[in-house]
């Protein structure tokens, strides 16, 4: 039985499913360190990696990004009526 057996792959997938937030957090920390060490040279690529990890974890907003529209800002929907 090798390292990449179907049994081991199934176990890895199950663990990844249970720990999505931890994986996203670890990826975010790693990309921050890489960005710092490279002086921002690969920031665009690292941002995509962060976003993909956050999306996998079920979120839509990577940490450190601006808040989503409507979170604390004005409503840009064009509706001028008040409740």
C-alpha positions in Angstrom: 0.0 0.0 0.0 1.6 3.2 -1.2 1.3 6.8 0.1 -1.1 7.7 -2.6 -3.5 4.8 -2.2 -7.2 5.4 -2.6 -7.6 4.7 1.1 -5.1 7.4 2.1 -6.6 9.9 -0.5 -10.1 9.3 1.0 -8.7 10.0 4.5 -7.0 13.2 3.3 -10.2 14.4 1.7 -12.2 13.7 4.8 -9.7 15.5 7.0 -9.7 18.5 4.6 -13.5 18.7 4.6 -13.5 18.7 8.5 -10.8 21.4 8.7 -11.6 23.9 5.9 -11.3 27.0 8.1 -7.9 25.8 9.5 -6.6 25.1 6.0 -7.7 28.6 4.8 -6.1 30.2 7.9 -2.9 28.3 7.3 -2.8 29.3 3.6 -3.4 32.9 4.5 -0.6 32.9 7.0 1.8 31.2 4.6 0.9 33.6 1.7 1.5 36.6 4.1 5.0 35.3 5.0 5.8 34.7 1.3 4.5 38.1 0.3 6.7 39.7 3.0 9.8 37.7 2.1 9.4 38.5 -1.6 8.7 42.2 -1.0 5.2 42.0 -2.7 6.7 40.7 -5.9 4.0 38.0 -6.3 1.2 39.7 -4.4 -1.3 39.3 -7.2 -0.8 35.6 -7.4 -0.8 35.2 -3.6 -4.1 37.1 -3.3 -5.6 34.6 -5.8 -4.4 31.7 -3.6 -5.9 33.3 -0.5 -9.2 33.9 -2.2 -9.3 30.3 -3.5 -8.6 28.9 0.0 -11.2 31.2 1.5 -13.8 30.1 -1.1 -13.0 26.5 -0.4 -13.6 27.2 3.3 -17.0 28.6 2.5 -16.3 32.3 2.8 -16.3 34.9 0.1 -14.0 37.5 1.7 -10.3 37.0 2.3 -9.1 38.5 5.6 -7.6 42.0 5.2 -9.9 42.9 2.3 -12.4 45.6 2.4 -15.8 44.7 3.9 -18.4 43.5 1.5 -20.9 46.1 0.1 -23.7 46.8 2.5 -21.8 45.5 5.6 -21.2 48.9 7.1 -21.3 51.2 4.2 -24.1 53.0 2.3 -26.6 51.0 0.2 -25.6 51.4 -3.4 -28.8 49.6 -4.7 -30.3 52.9 -5.9 -33.2 52.6 -3.5 -33.8 55.9 -1.9 -36.7 55.0 0.3 -36.3 54.7 4.0 -37.7 52.1 6.3 
